Amino acid sequence: MRVWNALRRAASSGLSSGDGAAAGGRPRRRAWETSLSPLERVRRLLPPEEAAAVGWCAAAPQAPPVEEKEKEEAAPQAPPEAVGERPGAFRAGELALAEVRRKHNTTLKLLCRLAAGSVLASPGGILPHRDIIGQLPGQVLRTSAGARLLLRRPSLEEYVLLMPRGPTIAYPKDISALLMMMDIHPGDTVLETGSGSGAMSLFLSRAVGPKGRVISYEIRDDHHNLAKKNYRHWRAAWEIGHTEEWPDNVDFILKDISTAAADMKSIALDAVVLDMLNPQSALPIVHPSLKQGGVCAVYLANITQVIDLLDRIRTWKLPFLCERIIEVTHRNWLVLPAKLKNCKSSQIVETQENIQEPPQKEYEEIHIQDQVVLKESEYNESLSDEAETYCSVPYVARPSYWQEAHSAFLAKLRKYRPLLL
């Protein structure tokens, strides 16, 4: 009680003293008084020994309630290094993707499994795997011949395009559309007919997550073994190069789906994917196990197969409704700097006539022992030697080669139009 009385007396005497008073007798507010708390204002008016005691009382932390303290002690805390941890350097046994720049705006991609005693062979020379192991992804290394290789971990899309194949795979662009149409969630149970090379199985495995399940039927023994091998290799490489494990949630079954009616009775399916030659033969088998409102997506190669499927659904009076029939297309663009003449962009029409290089396929694969090479369109590395470096560089954007050929045809048609009239 004495302390607080002394504080009040000191505060009242300090505020009413002549030092802080204006000409009219009112106390003058200092600059620090407008931003400080009342306790801090009083503390600055006290002697040093009493001000220290007041500051210590204000800074004393309040003890948390006993119940909250017990909850904090009982709650498990994750180690700080496990939160937000990212994959580290390359290690032996995982997959590495090397990119080499080639002429004609192409990039050569090589996929290999790292081993201490192996080498990565490329057109630009060799690179021992021991030089890659221990390096962080995203670095550029040089081969024995001086070629530059960009090393990184492959994505699932790149692995699917580069992995060994038996039958033709379902391409990632089509798989992405199928996943969106089926609206698959983590924890769903999905049936796949036609394992093939395992491309669809890998994407379905990631979509359903650790709590989900993928059941994949395949009638051919060689396709069944290849799908299991590709899936196993991806999981093994993923576990080495990442902190978490890839879910082991795919059941590969070597059996004809048309003879699996007894197996389907005990399964409730959220979605069905049919990737086979005659999907209409599997519809009567899978529809009793498909949940009400579930989606059955069919992957077909041409419109003739689509017509046969719809005709079979109509004649057999199956409880399926055709919602959509779509074709997924991707258009690759190549953006190049235009040639300059006296700081003026030349009027170049980027059509097939002006481009001397032959049309290239979107993806061209070359298998070399345990390595796979992929060539695809990329960007130019530098400007032409004739370009003026002090001028602004206009860019020419053009679509892929088949569209250039179409543009060239239209240009010829406009040229000879007066003769046709």
C-alpha positions as a Markdown table, in Angstrom:
| # | Residue | x | y | z |
|---|---|---|---|---|
| 1 | Met | 0.0 | 0.0 | 0.0 |
| 2 | Arg | 2.8 | 2.4 | 0.8 |
| 3 | Val | 4.4 | 1.7 | -2.7 |
| 4 | Trp | 1.3 | 2.6 | -4.6 |
| 5 | Asn | 0.7 | 5.8 | -2.5 |
| 6 | Ala | 4.2 | 6.8 | -3.2 |
| 7 | Leu | 3.7 | 6.2 | -6.9 |
| 8 | Arg | 0.5 | 8.3 | -7.0 |
| 9 | Arg | 2.2 | 11.2 | -5.1 |
| 10 | Ala | 5.2 | 11.1 | -7.4 |
| 11 | Ala | 3.0 | 11.0 | -10.5 |
| 12 | Ser | 0.9 | 13.9 | -9.3 |
| 13 | Ser | 3.9 | 16.0 | -8.3 |
| 14 | Gly | 5.7 | 15.3 | -11.5 |
| 15 | Leu | 2.8 | 16.2 | -13.7 |
| 16 | Ser | 2.0 | 19.4 | -11.8 |
| 17 | Ser | 5.6 | 20.6 | -11.5 |
| 18 | Gly | 6.9 | 23.6 | -13.4 |
| 19 | Asp | 9.3 | 21.5 | -15.6 |
| 20 | Gly | 6.5 | 20.1 | -17.7 |
| 21 | Ala | 4.0 | 22.9 | -17.5 |
| 22 | Ala | 3.2 | 25.2 | -20.4 |
| 23 | Ala | 2.7 | 28.9 | -20.1 |
| 24 | Gly | -1.0 | 28.6 | -19.2 |
| 25 | Gly | -0.3 | 26.3 | -16.2 |
| 26 | Arg | -1.4 | 23.1 | -18.0 |
| 27 | Pro | 1.1 | 20.2 | -18.0 |
| 28 | Arg | 2.9 | 19.8 | -21.3 |
| 29 | Arg | 2.6 | 16.3 | -22.9 |
| 30 | Arg | 6.0 | 15.0 | -24.0 |
| 31 | Ala | 6.4 | 13.1 | -27.2 |
| 32 | Trp | 7.0 | 9.7 | -25.5 |
| 33 | Glu | 3.8 | 10.1 | -23.5 |
| 34 | Thr | 1.6 | 9.8 | -26.5 |
| 35 | Ser | 2.9 | 6.3 | -27.3 |
| 36 | Leu | 3.7 | 4.7 | -23.9 |
| 37 | Ser | 1.3 | 2.9 | -21.5 |
| 38 | Pro | 0.3 | 4.7 | -18.3 |
| 39 | Leu | 2.5 | 2.3 | -16.2 |
| 40 | Glu | 5.5 | 3.2 | -18.4 |
| 41 | Arg | 4.8 | 6.9 | -18.0 |
| 42 | Val | 4.8 | 6.6 | -14.2 |
| 43 | Arg | 7.9 | 4.4 | -14.2 |
| 44 | Arg | 9.9 | 7.1 | -16.0 |
| 45 | Leu | 9.0 | 9.7 | -13.3 |
| 46 | Leu | 10.3 | 7.5 | -10.4 |
| 47 | Pro | 13.8 | 7.2 | -9.0 |
| 48 | Pro | 15.9 | 4.5 | -10.6 |
| 49 | Glu | 15.7 | 2.0 | -7.7 |
| 50 | Glu | 11.9 | 2.2 | -7.5 |
| 51 | Ala | 11.5 | 2.3 | -11.4 |
| 52 | Ala | 13.4 | -1.0 | -11.6 |
| 53 | Ala | 11.0 | -2.7 | -9.1 |
| 54 | Val | 8.0 | -1.4 | -11.1 |
| 55 | Gly | 9.5 | -2.7 | -14.4 |
| 56 | Trp | 10.2 | -6.1 | -12.9 |
| 57 | Cys | 6.6 | -6.4 | -11.7 |
| 58 | Ala | 5.3 | -5.5 | -15.2 |
| 59 | Ala | 7.5 | -7.9 | -17.0 |
| 60 | Ala | 6.8 | -10.9 | -14.7 |
| 61 | Pro | 5.2 | -13.6 | -16.9 |
| 62 | Gln | 1.9 | -15.1 | -15.8 |
| 63 | Ala | 1.9 | -18.8 | -15.0 |
| 64 | Pro | -0.4 | -20.8 | -17.3 |
| 65 | Pro | -3.3 | -22.7 | -15.8 |
| 66 | Val | -2.5 | -26.2 | -14.5 |
| 67 | Glu | -4.8 | -27.9 | -17.0 |
| 68 | Glu | -3.3 | -26.2 | -20.0 |
| 69 | Lys | 0.2 | -26.9 | -18.8 |
| 70 | Glu | -0.6 | -30.6 | -18.4 |
| 71 | Lys | -2.1 | -30.7 | -22.0 |
| 72 | Glu | 1.1 | -29.1 | -23.4 |
| 73 | Glu | 3.3 | -31.6 | -21.7 |
| 74 | Ala | 1.2 | -34.6 | -22.7 |
| 75 | Ala | 0.9 | -33.5 | -26.4 |
| 76 | Pro | 3.6 | -35.2 | -28.6 |
| 77 | Gln | 5.8 | -32.7 | -30.5 |
| 78 | Ala | 7.4 | -33.6 | -33.8 |
| 79 | Pro | 11.2 | -33.1 | -34.1 |
| 80 | Pro | 12.0 | -29.7 | -35.7 |
| 81 | Glu | 14.0 | -31.3 | -38.6 |
| 82 | Ala | 10.9 | -33.4 | -39.7 |
| 83 | Val | 8.7 | -30.3 | -40.3 |
| 84 | Gly | 9.0 | -29.1 | -43.9 |
| 85 | Glu | 11.9 | -31.3 | -44.7 |
| 86 | Arg | 12.7 | -31.5 | -48.4 |
| 87 | Pro | 14.5 | -34.3 | -50.4 |
| 88 | Gly | 18.2 | -34.0 | -50.1 |
| 89 | Ala | 21.1 | -35.1 | -52.4 |
| 90 | Phe | 21.0 | -38.0 | -54.8 |
| 91 | Arg | 21.6 | -41.4 | -53.3 |
| 92 | Ala | 22.4 | -44.8 | -54.8 |
| 93 | Gly | 19.4 | -46.7 | -55.9 |
| 94 | Glu | 17.1 | -43.8 | -56.9 |
| 95 | Leu | 16.2 | -42.5 | -60.3 |
| 96 | Ala | 18.0 | -39.5 | -61.9 |
| 97 | Leu | 17.0 | -37.6 | -65.0 |
| 98 | Ala | 19.7 | -35.9 | -67.1 |
| 99 | Glu | 18.8 | -33.2 | -69.7 |
| 100 | Val | 21.2 | -32.4 | -72.6 |
| 101 | Arg | 20.6 | -29.5 | -75.0 |
| 102 | Arg | 20.7 | -30.5 | -78.6 |
| 103 | Lys | 20.4 | -28.6 | -81.9 |
| 104 | His | 17.1 | -27.8 | -83.6 |
| 105 | Asn | 15.6 | -26.6 | -80.3 |
| 106 | Thr | 15.5 | -30.1 | -78.8 |
| 107 | Thr | 16.4 | -31.6 | -75.4 |
| 108 | Leu | 17.7 | -35.1 | -74.9 |
| 109 | Lys | 16.5 | -36.7 | -71.6 |
| 110 | Leu | 18.2 | -39.8 | -70.1 |
| 111 | Leu | 16.7 | -41.7 | -67.2 |
| 112 | Cys | 18.9 | -44.0 | -65.2 |
| 113 | Arg | 19.1 | -45.7 | -61.8 |
| 114 | Leu | 22.1 | -44.6 | -59.8 |
| 115 | Ala | 24.7 | -47.2 | -58.9 |
| 116 | Ala | 28.2 | -46.6 | -57.6 |
| 117 | Gly | 30.0 | -48.6 | -60.3 |
| 118 | Ser | 27.9 | -47.5 | -63.3 |
| 119 | Val | 28.2 | -44.6 | -65.8 |
| 120 | Leu | 25.7 | -42.4 | -67.6 |
| 121 | Ala | 26.3 | -42.6 | -71.4 |
| 122 | Ser | 25.2 | -39.7 | -73.5 |
| 123 | Pro | 26.0 | -38.4 | -77.0 |
| 124 | Gly | 28.1 | -35.7 | -75.3 |
| 125 | Gly | 30.3 | -38.2 | -73.3 |
| 126 | Ile | 30.0 | -40.3 | -70.2 |
| 127 | Leu | 29.4 | -39.3 | -66.6 |
| 128 | Pro | 30.1 | -41.7 | -63.7 |
| 129 | His | 27.3 | -42.3 | -61.3 |
| 130 | Arg | 29.6 | -41.7 | -58.4 |
| 131 | Asp | 29.9 | -38.0 | -59.6 |
| 132 | Ile | 26.1 | -37.7 | -59.4 |
| 133 | Ile | 25.6 | -39.4 | -56.0 |
| 134 | Gly | 25.8 | -36.8 | -53.3 |
| 135 | Gln | 24.9 | -33.9 | -55.6 |
| 136 | Leu | 21.8 | -31.9 | -55.0 |
| 137 | Pro | 19.1 | -32.0 | -57.8 |
| 138 | Gly | 19.1 | -29.0 | -60.2 |
| 139 | Gln | 22.9 | -28.8 | -60.6 |
| 140 | Val | 24.7 | -28.9 | -64.0 |
| 141 | Leu | 27.6 | -31.4 | -64.4 |
| 142 | Arg | 29.9 | -31.9 | -67.3 |
| 143 | Thr | 30.6 | -35.2 | -69.0 |
| 144 | Ser | 34.0 | -36.5 | -70.1 |
| 145 | Ala | 33.7 | -34.6 | -73.4 |
| 146 | Gly | 32.7 | -31.3 | -71.7 |
| 147 | Ala | 28.9 | -31.5 | -72.4 |
| 148 | Arg | 26.6 | -30.0 | -69.8 |
| 149 | Leu | 24.0 | -32.2 | -68.1 |
| 150 | Leu | 21.2 | -30.9 | -65.9 |
| 151 | Leu | 20.5 | -33.5 | -63.2 |
| 152 | Arg | 17.2 | -33.7 | -61.3 |
| 153 | Arg | 14.7 | -36.2 | -60.1 |
| 154 | Pro | 12.1 | -37.2 | -62.6 |
| 155 | Ser | 8.4 | -36.4 | -62.1 |
| 156 | Leu | 5.8 | -39.2 | -62.3 |
| 157 | Glu | 4.8 | -38.0 | -65.8 |
| 158 | Glu | 8.4 | -38.2 | -67.0 |
| 159 | Tyr | 8.9 | -41.6 | -65.5 |
| 160 | Val | 5.7 | -42.9 | -67.2 |
| 161 | Leu | 6.9 | -41.6 | -70.6 |
| 162 | Leu | 10.4 | -43.1 | -70.1 |
| 163 | Met | 9.8 | -46.4 | -68.3 |
| 164 | Pro | 10.0 | -49.7 | -70.2 |
| 165 | Arg | 6.8 | -50.4 | -72.1 |
| 166 | Gly | 5.0 | -53.4 | -73.4 |
| 167 | Pro | 1.6 | -52.2 | -74.8 |
| 168 | Thr | 0.9 | -48.6 | -75.6 |
| 169 | Ile | 0.5 | -46.6 | -72.4 |
| 170 | Ala | -2.3 | -44.2 | -71.4 |
| 171 | Tyr | -0.6 | -40.9 | -71.7 |
| 172 | Pro | -0.5 | -38.5 | -68.7 |
| 173 | Lys | -2.6 | -35.9 | -70.5 |
| 174 | Asp | -5.4 | -38.5 | -70.9 |
| 175 | Ile | -4.9 | -39.9 | -67.4 |
| 176 | Ser | -5.3 | -36.4 | -65.9 |
| 177 | Ala | -8.6 | -35.9 | -67.7 |
| 178 | Leu | -9.8 | -39.4 | -66.5 |
| 179 | Leu | -9.0 | -38.6 | -62.9 |
| 180 | Met | -10.9 | -35.3 | -63.1 |
| 181 | Met | -13.9 | -36.9 | -64.7 |
| 182 | Met | -14.0 | -39.7 | -62.1 |
| 183 | Asp | -13.5 | -37.2 | -59.2 |
| 184 | Ile | -11.3 | -39.7 | -57.2 |
| 185 | His | -10.6 | -38.8 | -53.6 |
| 186 | Pro | -8.1 | -40.1 | -51.1 |
| 187 | Gly | -9.4 | -43.3 | -49.6 |
| 188 | Asp | -11.5 | -44.4 | -52.6 |
| 189 | Thr | -11.5 | -47.9 | -54.0 |
| 190 | Val | -10.9 | -48.0 | -57.8 |
| 191 | Leu | -11.0 | -50.9 | -60.3 |
| 192 | Glu | -8.7 | -50.8 | -63.3 |
| 193 | Thr | -9.0 | -53.4 | -66.1 |
| 194 | Gly | -6.0 | -53.6 | -68.3 |
| 195 | Ser | -2.8 | -53.0 | -66.3 |
| 196 | Gly | -0.7 | -52.6 | -69.4 |
| 197 | Ser | 2.7 | -51.1 | -68.5 |
| 198 | Gly | 1.5 | -49.7 | -65.2 |
| 199 | Ala | 1.1 | -46.0 | -66.1 |
| 200 | Met | -2.6 | -45.8 | -65.1 |
| 201 | Ser | -1.9 | -47.8 | -61.9 |
| 202 | Leu | 0.8 | -45.3 | -60.7 |
| 203 | Phe | -1.5 | -42.3 | -61.2 |
| 204 | Leu | -4.4 | -44.0 | -59.5 |
| 205 | Ser | -2.2 | -45.1 | -56.6 |
| 206 | Arg | -1.2 | -41.5 | -55.9 |
| 207 | Ala | -4.8 | -40.3 | -56.3 |
| 208 | Val | -6.4 | -42.7 | -53.8 |
| 209 | Gly | -3.6 | -42.2 | -51.2 |
| 210 | Pro | -2.4 | -44.6 | -48.5 |
| 211 | Lys | -5.9 | -45.2 | -47.2 |
| 212 | Gly | -7.3 | -46.1 | -50.7 |
| 213 | Arg | -7.1 | -49.2 | -52.8 |
| 214 | Val | -6.5 | -49.9 | -56.5 |
| 215 | Ile | -7.4 | -53.3 | -58.0 |
| 216 | Ser | -5.8 | -53.8 | -61.4 |
| 217 | Tyr | -6.8 | -56.8 | -63.6 |
| 218 | Glu | -4.7 | -58.0 | -66.5 |
| 219 | Ile | -5.2 | -61.0 | -68.8 |
| 220 | Arg | -1.7 | -61.2 | -70.3 |
| 221 | Asp | 1.1 | -62.6 | -68.2 |
| 222 | Asp | 3.9 | -60.4 | -69.8 |
| 223 | His | 1.9 | -57.2 | -69.3 |
| 224 | His | 1.1 | -58.2 | -65.7 |
| 225 | Asn | 4.7 | -58.7 | -64.8 |
| 226 | Leu | 5.8 | -55.5 | -66.5 |
| 227 | Ala | 3.2 | -53.4 | -64.7 |
| 228 | Lys | 4.3 | -54.9 | -61.4 |
| 229 | Lys | 8.0 | -54.3 | -62.2 |
| 230 | Asn | 7.5 | -50.6 | -63.2 |
| 231 | Tyr | 5.4 | -50.0 | -60.1 |
| 232 | Arg | 7.9 | -51.6 | -57.8 |
| 233 | His | 10.8 | -49.7 | -59.3 |
| 234 | Trp | 9.1 | -46.3 | -58.9 |
| 235 | Arg | 8.2 | -47.1 | -55.2 |
| 236 | Ala | 11.7 | -48.2 | -54.4 |
| 237 | Ala | 13.3 | -45.1 | -56.0 |
| 238 | Trp | 10.7 | -42.8 | -54.3 |
| 239 | Glu | 11.4 | -44.2 | -50.8 |
| 240 | Ile | 15.2 | -43.6 | -51.2 |
| 241 | Gly | 14.9 | -40.0 | -52.5 |
| 242 | His | 12.0 | -38.7 | -50.4 |
| 243 | Thr | 11.2 | -38.5 | -46.7 |
| 244 | Glu | 7.8 | -40.3 | -47.0 |
| 245 | Glu | 7.0 | -43.7 | -48.6 |
| 246 | Trp | 4.9 | -44.2 | -51.7 |
| 247 | Pro | 1.7 | -46.0 | -50.8 |
| 248 | Asp | 1.7 | -49.8 | -51.5 |
| 249 | Asn | -2.0 | -49.8 | -52.4 |
| 250 | Val | -2.2 | -51.5 | -55.8 |
| 251 | Asp | -3.3 | -55.2 | -56.1 |
| 252 | Phe | -2.2 | -56.6 | -59.5 |
| 253 | Ile | -4.4 | -59.6 | -60.4 |
| 254 | Leu | -3.6 | -61.9 | -63.4 |
| 255 | Lys | -7.1 | -62.7 | -64.5 |
| 256 | Asp | -9.7 | -62.0 | -67.1 |
| 257 | Ile | -12.2 | -59.5 | -65.8 |
| 258 | Ser | -15.0 | -61.2 | -67.6 |
| 259 | Thr | -14.5 | -64.3 | -65.3 |
| 260 | Ala | -14.2 | -62.3 | -62.1 |
| 261 | Ala | -17.9 | -61.9 | -61.3 |
| 262 | Ala | -17.6 | -63.8 | -58.1 |
| 263 | Asp | -14.7 | -61.6 | -56.9 |
| 264 | Met | -16.7 | -58.4 | -57.6 |
| 265 | Lys | -19.6 | -59.4 | -55.3 |
| 266 | Ser | -17.6 | -58.6 | -52.2 |
| 267 | Ile | -16.2 | -55.2 | -53.3 |
| 268 | Ala | -17.8 | -51.8 | -53.3 |
| 269 | Leu | -16.2 | -49.6 | -56.0 |
| 270 | Asp | -16.1 | -45.8 | -56.0 |
| 271 | Ala | -14.9 | -45.6 | -59.7 |
| 272 | Val | -14.0 | -47.9 | -62.6 |
| 273 | Val | -11.4 | -47.4 | -65.4 |
| 274 | Leu | -11.7 | -49.7 | -68.4 |
| 275 | Asp | -8.6 | -49.7 | -70.6 |
| 276 | Met | -9.0 | -52.8 | -72.8 |
| 277 | Leu | -9.9 | -53.8 | -76.3 |
| 278 | Asn | -13.5 | -54.9 | -75.5 |
| 279 | Pro | -14.7 | -52.8 | -72.5 |
| 280 | Gln | -18.3 | -53.7 | -73.3 |
| 281 | Ser | -17.7 | -57.3 | -72.1 |
| 282 | Ala | -16.6 | -56.0 | -68.6 |
| 283 | Leu | -19.6 | -53.7 | -68.0 |
| 284 | Pro | -22.1 | -56.4 | -66.8 |
| 285 | Ile | -19.4 | -57.7 | -64.4 |
| 286 | Val | -18.4 | -54.3 | -62.8 |
| 287 | His | -21.7 | -52.5 | -62.6 |
| 288 | Pro | -23.2 | -54.5 | -59.6 |
| 289 | Ser | -20.1 | -53.5 | -57.5 |
| 290 | Leu | -20.1 | -49.8 | -58.6 |
| 291 | Lys | -21.6 | -47.5 | -56.0 |
| 292 | Gln | -24.7 | -45.5 | -56.8 |
| 293 | Gly | -23.6 | -42.4 | -58.6 |
| 294 | Gly | -20.1 | -43.9 | -59.3 |
| 295 | Val | -18.3 | -43.1 | -62.6 |
| 296 | Cys | -17.1 | -45.7 | -65.1 |
| 297 | Ala | -14.4 | -44.1 | -67.4 |
| 298 | Val | -13.5 | -45.9 | -70.6 |
| 299 | Tyr | -10.3 | -45.2 | -72.5 |
| 300 | Leu | -10.7 | -46.0 | -76.2 |
| 301 | Ala | -8.5 | -45.3 | -79.2 |
| 302 | Asn | -11.0 | -44.4 | -82.0 |
| 303 | Ile | -14.6 | -43.4 | -82.5 |
| 304 | Thr | -15.5 | -46.8 | -83.9 |
| 305 | Gln | -14.9 | -48.4 | -80.5 |
| 306 | Val | -17.0 | -45.7 | -78.9 |
| 307 | Ile | -19.9 | -46.5 | -81.2 |
| 308 | Asp | -19.7 | -50.2 | -80.5 |
| 309 | Leu | -19.6 | -49.5 | -76.7 |
| 310 | Leu | -22.7 | -47.3 | -76.8 |
| 311 | Asp | -24.5 | -49.8 | -79.0 |
| 312 | Arg | -23.8 | -52.6 | -76.6 |
| 313 | Ile | -25.0 | -50.5 | -73.6 |
| 314 | Arg | -28.3 | -49.8 | -75.5 |
| 315 | Thr | -29.0 | -53.3 | -76.6 |
| 316 | Trp | -28.1 | -54.9 | -73.3 |
| 317 | Lys | -30.1 | -52.2 | -71.4 |
| 318 | Leu | -27.2 | -51.6 | -69.0 |
| 319 | Pro | -27.8 | -49.0 | -66.2 |
| 320 | Phe | -25.2 | -46.6 | -67.6 |
| 321 | Leu | -25.6 | -43.1 | -68.8 |
| 322 | Cys | -23.1 | -41.6 | -71.3 |
| 323 | Glu | -22.3 | -38.2 | -69.9 |
| 324 | Arg | -19.4 | -37.1 | -72.1 |
| 325 | Ile | -17.1 | -38.2 | -74.9 |
| 326 | Ile | -14.0 | -36.1 | -75.1 |
| 327 | Glu | -10.7 | -36.0 | -76.9 |
| 328 | Val | -7.7 | -34.5 | -75.0 |
| 329 | Thr | -5.3 | -32.5 | -77.1 |
| 330 | His | -2.2 | -30.6 | -76.1 |
| 331 | Arg | -0.7 | -27.8 | -78.2 |
| 332 | Asn | 3.0 | -27.1 | -77.8 |
| 333 | Trp | 4.3 | -23.6 | -78.5 |
| 334 | Leu | 7.8 | -22.5 | -79.4 |
| 335 | Val | 8.7 | -18.9 | -78.6 |
| 336 | Leu | 11.8 | -17.7 | -80.5 |
| 337 | Pro | 13.4 | -14.3 | -80.9 |
| 338 | Ala | 12.9 | -12.8 | -84.4 |
| 339 | Lys | 15.8 | -11.7 | -86.6 |
| 340 | Leu | 16.5 | -8.0 | -86.6 |
| 341 | Lys | 17.8 | -5.8 | -89.4 |
| 342 | Asn | 18.8 | -2.2 | -88.5 |
| 343 | Cys | 16.8 | -2.3 | -85.3 |
| 344 | Lys | 13.7 | -3.3 | -87.2 |
| 345 | Ser | 12.1 | -6.7 | -87.0 |
| 346 | Ser | 12.0 | -8.5 | -90.3 |
| 347 | Gln | 8.6 | -9.5 | -91.6 |
| 348 | Ile | 9.0 | -13.3 | -91.3 |
| 349 | Val | 6.0 | -15.5 | -91.4 |
| 350 | Glu | 6.8 | -18.6 | -89.3 |
| 351 | Thr | 5.3 | -21.3 | -91.5 |
| 352 | Gln | 6.4 | -24.7 | -92.7 |
| 353 | Glu | 7.9 | -23.1 | -95.9 |
| 354 | Asn | 10.2 | -20.8 | -93.9 |
| 355 | Ile | 11.5 | -23.5 | -91.6 |
| 356 | Gln | 14.0 | -25.8 | -93.2 |
| 357 | Glu | 14.3 | -28.3 | -90.4 |
| 358 | Pro | 12.0 | -31.4 | -90.9 |
| 359 | Pro | 8.9 | -31.9 | -88.7 |
| 360 | Gln | 9.7 | -33.8 | -85.6 |
| 361 | Lys | 7.5 | -36.0 | -83.5 |
| 362 | Glu | 6.4 | -34.7 | -80.1 |
| 363 | Tyr | 8.0 | -37.6 | -78.3 |
| 364 | Glu | 10.7 | -39.8 | -79.8 |
| 365 | Glu | 12.1 | -42.6 | -77.6 |
| 366 | Ile | 15.4 | -44.5 | -77.9 |
| 367 | His | 16.2 | -47.4 | -75.5 |
| 368 | Ile | 19.8 | -47.9 | -74.8 |
| 369 | Gln | 20.4 | -50.8 | -72.3 |
| 370 | Asp | 19.2 | -49.6 | -68.9 |
| 371 | Gln | 18.9 | -45.9 | -70.1 |
| 372 | Val | 15.9 | -44.3 | -71.9 |
| 373 | Val | 16.2 | -41.2 | -74.1 |
| 374 | Leu | 13.4 | -38.8 | -74.7 |
| 375 | Lys | 13.5 | -35.9 | -77.3 |
| 376 | Glu | 11.0 | -33.1 | -77.1 |
| 377 | Ser | 10.7 | -29.5 | -78.2 |
| 378 | Glu | 12.5 | -26.8 | -76.1 |
| 379 | Tyr | 13.6 | -23.3 | -76.4 |
| 380 | Asn | 16.6 | -21.6 | -78.2 |
| 381 | Glu | 19.6 | -21.0 | -76.0 |
| 382 | Ser | 20.7 | -17.7 | -77.5 |
| 383 | Leu | 20.0 | -15.1 | -80.1 |
| 384 | Ser | 21.2 | -15.3 | -83.7 |
| 385 | Asp | 24.6 | -13.8 | -84.4 |
| 386 | Glu | 23.0 | -11.3 | -86.8 |
| 387 | Ala | 20.7 | -9.8 | -84.1 |
| 388 | Glu | 21.4 | -6.3 | -82.8 |
| 389 | Thr | 22.0 | -6.5 | -79.1 |
| 390 | Tyr | 21.1 | -2.9 | -78.5 |
| 391 | Cys | 17.6 | -3.1 | -79.9 |
| 392 | Ser | 14.5 | -4.5 | -78.3 |
| 393 | Val | 14.0 | -8.1 | -79.4 |
| 394 | Pro | 10.5 | -9.0 | -80.7 |
| 395 | Tyr | 9.5 | -12.6 | -80.3 |
| 396 | Val | 7.7 | -14.9 | -82.7 |
| 397 | Ala | 5.3 | -17.4 | -81.1 |
| 398 | Arg | 4.1 | -20.3 | -83.3 |
| 399 | Pro | 2.3 | -23.5 | -82.7 |
| 400 | Ser | 3.5 | -27.0 | -83.5 |
| 401 | Tyr | 4.4 | -28.3 | -86.9 |
| 402 | Trp | 1.1 | -29.6 | -88.2 |
| 403 | Gln | -0.4 | -26.2 | -87.5 |
| 404 | Glu | 2.4 | -24.5 | -89.4 |
| 405 | Ala | 1.7 | -26.7 | -92.4 |
| 406 | His | -1.9 | -25.7 | -92.2 |
| 407 | Ser | -0.8 | -22.0 | -92.1 |
| 408 | Ala | 1.3 | -22.6 | -95.2 |
| 409 | Phe | -1.6 | -24.1 | -97.0 |
| 410 | Leu | -3.8 | -21.1 | -96.2 |
| 411 | Ala | -1.0 | -18.7 | -97.4 |
| 412 | Lys | -0.8 | -20.6 | -100.8 |
| 413 | Leu | -4.6 | -20.5 | -101.1 |
| 414 | Arg | -4.7 | -16.7 | -100.6 |
| 415 | Lys | -1.9 | -16.3 | -103.1 |
| 416 | Tyr | -3.7 | -18.2 | -105.9 |
| 417 | Arg | -7.1 | -17.0 | -105.0 |
| 418 | Pro | -7.3 | -14.4 | -107.9 |
| 419 | Leu | -6.5 | -17.1 | -110.4 |
| 420 | Leu | -9.3 | -19.3 | -109.0 |
| 421 | Leu | -11.8 | -16.5 | -109.4 |
